Amino acid sequence: MTSEPTATVPSGSLLTAVAPVSAEEAVTAALRDAILSGRLVPGERLAQAELAGQLGVSRIPLRDALRRLEEEALVRIDGRRGAWVTALTTRDIAEVYELRIMLEGRCIRYAVENLWGEEELRAEVLELSRRMDEAGQDVMEGRAARREFYYVLYSHAGRPRMHRLIMQLRDNVGRYHVLQDTDLSHAAHSEVRRCIESGNGDGAARAVTKHLEEARNDLLATMTGESPTAPVP
């Protein structure tokens, strides 16, 4: 039996009380957002009693939420020692990008080709692209808009397992871009939009691959203090 969240949150809390959807789902969403936005940083220990108090829930939905986030590779749980936000090494990040480059190039090609001739669906995706541009320089708003755009775009590939894995990989590495304040290429997103408009799946694959390679190099360079053109570890 799940407990309902309350509206009472301790003063100065890191997180805010959640709305009554289902306690587990609401807590999962709140913790996921805190991790992806960098409010809960990689390697940070997740004190369950403190988090439950901040979120206004009992420990049962919190434990269930942590298990779900462990499945998403955002949280690491040790049965005896507790839970932590998953931390990635530079080698981990290089591997994540290697997988993203392989998967996203193929996925976006499928999606763009499937959208050709589906005018209503294509218009919805292009509207999300415009909203992404409107987010401007607001880091958090821009992050959320980019995630929504690519989530919806890739959902049209007709590859649900690929889609799910891509979003997990994006989330795991995207939080490091937020923490390191690395620039994400708006030019690449504009090129992807043009390819969607023209039904150019191969062009979209090239654009997203180039973007991912540049994003990887910029992030690793920032983390290691090396030149962005330095070899990937």
For each residue, the residues with C-beta under 8 A, 3 or more apart:
1:
2: 22 23 24 60 61
3: 23 57 58 60 61
4: 20 23
5: 17 18 19 20 23 26 27 55 56 57
6: 17 56 57
7: 17 56
8: 17 56
9: 13 15 16 17 54 55 56
10: 13 53 54
11:
12:
13: 9 10 16 53 54
14: 34 39 40 54
15: 9 30 31 34 39 51 54 55
16: 9 13 30 54 55
17: 5 6 7 8 9 54 55 56
18: 5 21 23 26 27 29 30 55 56 57
19: 5 26
20: 4 5 23 26
21: 18 25 26 29
22: 2 25 26 61
23: 2 3 4 5 18 20 26 27 57 58 60 61
24: 2 27 28 61 64 65 68
25: 21 22 28 29
26: 5 18 19 20 21 22 23 29 30 57 61
27: 5 18 23 24 30 31 55 57 61 62 64 65
28: 24 25 31 32 64 65 68 69
29: 18 21 25 26 32 33
30: 15 16 18 26 27 33 34 55
31: 15 27 28 34 35 40 46 51 65 66 69 75
32: 28 29 35 36 69 72 74 171
33: 29 30 36 37
34: 14 15 30 31 37 39 40
35: 31 32 38 39 40 69 74 75 85 175
36: 32 33 74 143 171 174 175 178
37: 33 34 140 143 175 178
38: 35 41 175 178 179
39: 14 15 34 35
40: 14 31 34 35 44 46 85
41: 38 44 85 179
42: 85 86 87 88 175 176 179
43: 84 85 87
44: 40 41 84 85
45: 82 83 84
46: 31 40 51 66 75 82 83 84 85
47: 50 51 82
48: 51 52 59 62 63 66 82 83
49: 52 53 59
50: 47 53 54
51: 15 31 46 47 48 54 55 62
52: 48 49 55 57 58 59 62
53: 10 13 49 50 56
54: 9 10 13 14 15 16 17 50 51
55: 5 9 15 16 17 18 27 30 51 52 62
56: 5 6 7 8 9 17 18 53
57: 3 5 6 18 23 26 27 52 61 62
58: 3 23 52 61 62
59: 48 49 52 62 63
60: 2 3 23 63 64
61: 2 3 22 23 24 26 27 57 58 64 65
62: 27 48 51 52 55 57 58 59 65 66
63: 48 59 60 66 67
64: 24 27 28 60 61 67 68
65: 24 27 28 31 61 62 68 69
66: 31 46 48 62 63 69 70 75 77 83
67: 63 64 70 71 77
68: 24 28 64 65 71 72
69: 28 31 32 35 65 66 72 74 75
70: 66 67 73 74 75 76 77 83
71: 67 68
72: 32 68 69 75 168 171 172
73: 70 86 168 172
74: 32 35 36 69 70 85 86 171 172
75: 31 35 46 66 69 70 72 83 84 85 86
76: 70 83 84 85 86
77: 66 67 70 82 83
78: 81 82 83 84
79:
80:
81: 78
82: 45 46 47 48 77 78
83: 45 46 48 66 70 75 76 77 78
84: 43 44 45 46 75 76 78 87
85: 35 40 41 42 43 44 46 74 75 76
86: 42 73 74 75 76 172
87: 42 43 84
88: 42 92 93 96 172 173 176
89: 92 93
90: 93 94 220 223 224 233
91: 94 95 233
92: 88 89 95 96
93: 88 89 90 96 97 173 176 216 219 220 223
94: 90 91 97 98 216 220 232 233
95: 91 92 98 99
96: 88 92 93 99 100 169 172 173
97: 93 94 100 101 173 212 213 215 216 232
98: 94 95 101 102
99: 95 96 102 103 165 169
100: 96 97 103 104 166 169 170 173 212
101: 97 98 104 105 209 212 213
102: 98 99 105 106
103: 99 100 106 107 162 165 166 169
104: 100 101 107 108 154 166 208 209 212
105: 101 102 108 109 205 206 208 209
106: 102 103 109 110 162 205
107: 103 104 110 111 154 157 159 162 163 166
108: 104 105 111 112 153 154 157 192 201 204 205 208
109: 105 106 112 113 201 202 204 205
110: 106 107 113 114 156 157 158 159 201
111: 107 108 114 115 153 154 155 156 157 201 204
112: 108 109 115 116 195 196 199 200 201 204
113: 109 110 116 199 201
114: 110 111 118 156 157 158
115: 111 112 118 121 122 125 156 196 199
116: 112 113 122 199
117: 199
118: 114 115 121 122 156
119: 122 123
120: 123 124
121: 115 118 124 125 156
122: 115 116 118 119 125 126 196 197
123: 119 120 126 127
124: 120 121 127 128 152
125: 115 121 122 128 129 149 152 153 156 196
126: 122 123 129 130 193 196 197
127: 123 124 130 131
128: 124 125 131 132 145 148 149 152 153
129: 125 126 132 133 149 189 192 193 196
130: 126 127 133 134
131: 127 128 134 135 145 148 149
132: 128 129 135 142 145 146 148 149 189
133: 129 130 136 186 189
134: 130 131 145
135: 131 132 138 141 142 144 145 146
136: 133 141 142
137: 142
138: 135 141 142
139: 142 143 178 181
140: 37 143 144
141: 135 136 138 144 145
142: 132 135 136 137 138 139 145 146
143: 36 37 139 140 146 147 174 178
144: 135 140 141 147 148
145: 128 131 132 134 135 141 142 148 149
146: 132 135 142 143 149 150 184 189
147: 143 144 150 151 167 170 171 174
148: 128 131 132 144 145 151 152
149: 125 128 129 131 132 145 146 152 153 189
150: 146 147 153 154 166 167 170
151: 147 148 154 155 167
152: 124 125 128 148 149 155 156
153: 108 111 125 128 149 150 156 196
154: 104 107 108 111 150 151 157 162 163 166 167
155: 111 151 152 163
156: 110 111 114 115 118 121 125 152 153
157: 107 108 110 111 114 154 162 163
158: 110 114
159: 107 110 162 163
160: 163 164
161: 164 165
162: 103 106 107 154 157 159 165 166
163: 107 154 155 157 159 160 166 167
164: 160 161 167 168
165: 99 103 161 162 168 169
166: 100 103 104 107 150 154 162 163 169 170
167: 147 150 151 154 163 164 170 171
168: 72 73 164 165 171 172
169: 96 99 100 103 165 166 172 173
170: 100 147 150 166 167 173 174
171: 32 36 72 74 147 167 168 174 175
172: 72 73 74 86 88 96 168 169 175
173: 88 93 96 97 100 169 170 176 177 219
174: 36 143 147 170 171 177 178
175: 35 36 37 38 42 171 172 178 179
176: 42 88 93 173 179 180 219 223
177: 173 174 180 181 182 184 215 219
178: 36 37 38 139 143 174 175 181
179: 38 41 42 175 176
180: 176 177 219 222 223
181: 139 177 178
182: 177 215 218 219 222
183: 218
184: 146 177 211 215
185: 188 189 211 214 215
186: 133 189 190
187: 190 191
188: 185 191 192 207 208 210 211 214
189: 129 132 133 146 149 185 186 192 193 211
190: 186 187 193 194
191: 187 188 194 195 203 204 207
192: 108 129 188 189 195 196 204 207 208
193: 126 129 189 190 196 197
194: 190 191 197 198 200 203
195: 112 191 192 198 199 200 201 203 204 207
196: 112 115 122 125 126 129 153 192 193 199 204
197: 122 126 193 194
198: 194 195 203
199: 112 113 115 116 117 195 196
200: 112 194 195 203 204
201: 108 109 110 111 112 113 195 204 205
202: 109 205 206
203: 191 194 195 198 200 206 207
204: 108 109 111 112 191 192 195 196 200 201 207 208
205: 105 106 108 109 201 202 208 209
206: 105 202 203 209 210
207: 188 191 192 195 203 204 210 211
208: 104 105 108 188 192 204 205 211 212
209: 101 104 105 205 206 212 213
210: 188 206 207 213 214
211: 184 185 188 189 207 208 214 215
212: 97 100 101 104 208 209 215 216
213: 97 101 209 210 216 217
214: 185 188 210 211 217 218 228
215: 97 177 182 184 185 211 212 218 219
216: 93 94 97 212 213 219 220 232
217: 213 214 220 221 228 229 230 232
218: 182 183 214 215 221 222 228
219: 93 173 176 177 180 182 215 216 222 223
220: 90 93 94 216 217 223 224 226 230 232 233
221: 217 218 224 225 226 227 228 230
222: 180 182 218 219 225
223: 90 93 176 180 219 220
224: 90 220 221 230
225: 221 222
226: 220 221 230
227: 221 230
228: 214 217 218 221
229: 217
230: 217 220 221 224 226 227
231:
232: 94 97 216 217 220
233: 90 91 94 220
